[in-house]
Structures are given as C-alpha cells and as structure tokens.
Amino acid sequence: METQRTQSTVKTVTEQDVTRRHTQEIDLTQVEKKAVTQTAEDITELVNRTLARQMRTISDQVYRQREKRLQSERSRRGRL
C-alpha cells in the first residue's frame, strides 16, 4: 500500500514537472514568435523609411533637372 502511494506521488510529481516544462516551452515559443514578429515589423518600417527617403532624393534630382532644362529652353528661345 505504501509503495503504491509512493509511486503515485512520484508519478504526480513527474507529471507536474513535465507539465511545467511543457508550459515553459510554450511560453518560450510564444516569446520567440513575438520577437520575430516585432523584428519583421521593425525591418519593414526601416525599409519603408529608407525607400521614402530615396524617393524624395530621386524626386528632387528629377525636379532640379527638369527646371534646368526648362530654364535652358527658355534661354534658347529668348525668354527668361
């Protein structure tokens, strides 16, 4: 009888340990998923900011080039 009770207690403790470890693994997996998601969002934001900056730079260059061409065309036609 005492042996059964001891085995039952050991089995319960072992099951609790397994459950606790499983819970910890699930928590760790969830934290890793959140970190990956946050990192992906950060990368996306960084890429979007970089693209916006590059588009501004290109737009400014195109605008200046168009202005120079327009100015030279006006000068060529005798109108300033």
PyMOL commands that set and color helices and strands:
alter all, ss='L'
color gray80, all
select helices_A, chain A and resi 2-77
alter helices_A, ss='H'
color red, helices_A
deselect
rebuild
show_as cartoon
